[in-house]
Amino acid sequence: MRFDLIDLRLFVNIVQSGSITRGAEASHMALASASERVSGMESLLGTPLLRRERRGVAPTAAGRALLHHARSVTLQIERMRGDLRAFSAGVRGEVRMLSNTAGLVDLVPAALRRFLTAHPNVDVDLEERTSMEIVQAVAEGQAEFGVIAGTADPGALDIRTLIVDRLAVLAARAHPLAARQAVGFAELLDERFVGLGAGALHDHLQQHAAQLGRRIAYRVRLSSFEAVARLVEAGVGLAILPMSAIDRHPADGVTAIALTDAWSQRQLLVCATDFGELTTHARLLVEELQRQAGKLDDHLGPSPVTAGPQSP
């Protein structure tokens, strides 16, 4: 049984894209050559690896087993290359990481600013996903590490604590809730909201609303925390944002109200299959994340913050 790296990378690309044609394109290979390689792998194994469907292909049980090992092998090769690049002047390195929405508010950008300045020959491939998607992707070798919420089940992944991510309600000062020190999420679901159009925080809030048999009524959805804060200030609706985002985008006409729900205070974690096996650059970026997390934790303090009018 002889599979080379080209076979393995091709197979990963085919499964990820759900198409032999797109997998061949991602592998910079002619379709006929890609099909021949897949047929060759199936002949060697004596079993089909792909199941042809109406909209493309999907891995069989044998294909899923091969995919798991192919990702492990290709990730190990990338780790080897990353370590060797660290000793080669002028050769660019790359770190692949994922983060949930909360991590992208302050922590990840702050760490990237320091890391990329100190390592000009290193690029970072960063993508936002939900915490559970990150856990699965890191376990499958699609990224070297990820920043996730502490509420996500990390499975067999290695984890380290970064900071506490606190969610709060943002309301215009004229809103009836502005005099409250704290409020429960269930009390808010008759209100109209301003929020993010997509992402981990959006999905997280919708999930908790669904558990109550409700949906969040968004009047408008935007792409940035600052835009959300400005529309809240204008009285368009309420918003639920991380305290770090509220601190970063202050608005004079708004009040931050603590959420009483336990899930509103979440740890931010960094996860990897094994921190000891990270490439040199990935390990250095994780260390920078931890340094920046310490600074942010000191700034945010040990408990939720409320601003504006307080009830007696």
N, C-alpha and C positions, 0 to 999 in steps of 0.2 A: 504494500500500500504506500504509494509515493505521491504526496501532495506537496506542491511548492507554495511559496508565499503568494505568487500570482493567483493560484487557484483559491487560496484561502481568502485573500482580499476581494477577489471577484465574487465569491459566494456571499461574503458579508454585504457587499454592495447590492447584490441582487435581492437578498432578503430585506434589507433596509428600504430599498426602493419599491419592492413588490413587483419587480419587472426585470426580465432578463435583458431587455433592450436598454433600460435606464441603468441597470447594473453594469452592462458593458460600457456604456458611455462614461460612467463614473470611474471605470477602471481603464479608460482610454484604450478600448479594445473593440475590434469589429464584432458585430453581432454573431456572425458565423463562427468566429474563433471562440467567443464566449460560450455559445451553445455547445461547441465541440468539447470544451473543457468541462462543462457541467456533465455532459454525457460520459466523458472519460472518468470523472469521479464516481458517477453512479455505477459504471461498469466495474471499477475497481472494488467498490463496496458491495456490489451485487444487490443493491436496493435503491429505490428512488429517493432522491434528496428533496425534490420539489414537487408540489402538487399544482397542476395547472388549473386555474380558475378563470371565471369570466372576465375578471378585471386584472388579471396578472397571475402571479405565482405566490405560493406560501410554502414554508418548509414542512416536510413530513416529520415524523418523530425522529427519524435518523438525521434529517436535515437540521432539526433543532439541536441535536447533540453535536453535530459538526459545527454549527454556528457558535455554540458556547466555547468550544475549543479553539475555533478560528479566531474569535475575538480575543481570547486569552493570549494566543500566540502572537497576533499582530500587536496587541498592547505591549507585550514584553519586548518585541522588536523596537517599538517606539520608545519605550523606556531606555533601552540600550542606546538608541541613537541620541536621546536627550542627554544621557550621561556623557557620551563621547563628545557631543557638541560643546559641552561645558569646557572641554580641554582644547577646543579648536578655535583659535582666534579668527574672527571674521565670519564664522559659520553661524547662521541664525538658528535659534532654538524655538520651540513652541510648547506651550502648556495648554492643555485642554481642561476647562473647568465649567461647571454649571452652578447656577445660583437661583434661589427663589426670589420673589419680589422684595421681601424684607431685607435680604442681604444686599440688594442692589441700591437701596436708599442711600446709605452712607458707607457702610463697612467695606464692601467690595471696591467701590470707586476710590476710597481713601487708600486701601492697600495697593491697588493697581497703580496709582500715581507714584507711590514710593518705589514699588517694585520695578516698574517699567523705566523709571528714571535711573535706577541703580543698575539695570540690566538692559542696555539699549539694543543688544543683539537678540533679545528674546521677544517673541510675540505671544499674546494670550488669546486663545479661541474661547470666548465666553458666550454662553447662551442661557436665557432665562427659561426655567421650567418649574412645574410644581414640585414640591418636596418628594412626593412618591415617585414621580417620573425620574427625578434625580437619583433616588436610591436604586431604581431599576437600571438606569443607564450606567451608573458607576459600577454596579455589580456585573454588568455585561461588558465592561471595558470600553464603553463609548466615551468616557471622560476619566481623567485621572483622579479628580476629587470634586466634591460639590458642597455647597452651603445649603442646609436644609433646616426646617423647623423641628424643634424637639418633639413635637407631637407625631411626627412621622416615624414609622417602624423601620429602623435601619437594617433589620435582619442580621446578617453575618458581617456587615461592614464594620470597620474600625471607625470610631467617632471621637471627636474632641469638642468640648464646649467652647463657644465663642462669647456671645452676649445674650442678654434677655431682650426679646423683641416684644414691646408692649403696644397694643392697639388701643386707640382712643377714638371717641366720637368728636368730630369737629362740627360746630354749629355756629351760625351767625349770632351775634350778641342779642339780636331782637327775637330770636327763636324762644318759644316757651321752655325748652329744655336747658337754656343757657344758664339758668340759676341752679341747676342740679350739680352736685359734686360727682355723682356716679349714676350710671343707668345700666339696666340689663338689656341684652341684645333683643330679647323677645318684645320689649316695650317699644322698640324702634321700628318694627316691621309694618306699621301702618303709616310711617313717614315716607316722604319722597327723598331719593338719594342722588348724589353726584358721586361717580366712582370711576375707576379705571376700566378701560374697555376690555381688557383681557389680562391674563397673567395669574401667578400663584395666589396673590392676595384676593383677587376677584373670585377665583374658584373656591378658596378657603371660606369666604363669607357666604357664597351661594350654598356651599355644602351644609353649613350650620343653619342657614335659613330653611333648607330642604328638610333637615332633621326636625324642624318645628312645623313642617307641613306648609311652609310659606316660601315666597320668593321676594327678593329685594326689588323694590320698585324704583328703577333708575330713571330720572328725567333726562340725564345726559351722561355719556361715558367718554372719558378723555384719555390722553396718552401720558400725562405727567402729573405728579403730585402737586406741583405749583399751580397748574391750571385748575385742578380740583379745588384747591384751597381758595382760589380767587372767586370761583363760582359759589362756593359756600358763603364767602364773605358777602356776595351779592344777594344772598337769600334764596338761591335756587333750590337748595336742599341740604341735607346732612351728608357727612362723609365719615367713613371709618378708615383711619390711616395709622401707620406706625408713629409713635411719638417722635422718633428721630426725624421723620419726614415733616411733621408739624413744626418741630424746632428749626428745621432747615429752611422751611418756607413760611416764615411768620406773616400773619396778616392781622392788621389792627382790629378789624371788626369781627373777629371770631373768638370762640371759646373752646377749649379742649376739655372734654368730660371723660372721666375714667369709665371703662367698661367693667362690670362686675363679674362677667363670665370668666371661668377659670382658663378657657382656651385663649382669652385675649392676652394673656401673658405667656409667651412662648420663648423657649430657649432657641437660639440660633446655634447650630452645630456645623462642623465641617466633617465630611465623611469620605473615606477612601477604602479600597479593599485591604490595603496594608500600608500605613504611613511609612514603614521602614523600607518599602519597595518603590516609593515614589522616585521619579527622576530628580536630579539635583535641582533643576529650576522649579519643579512643582513643589518640592519640599521647602525651598526658600520662599515661595509665594504663600504657602500655608503658614509659615512662621511669621510673615508680614501681616497676614490676616489676623493672627493671634495678637500681635503687637497693637494693631489698630483697634481690635476689639477691646483690649484693655483700656485704651484711651476713651473710646465711646462709652464703655460701661461706667467709667468715672464721671463722664459728662451727664449721662442720663440719670444716674443715681439709682438707689435701691428700690424705688416704688413708683407707681404711676404718677404723673404730674397733671394737675388741673390748673386751668387759667381762667381769668375773667371772673364774673360775679359768683360768689359762693353762697350756698344756703347756710343758715345759722346752725 
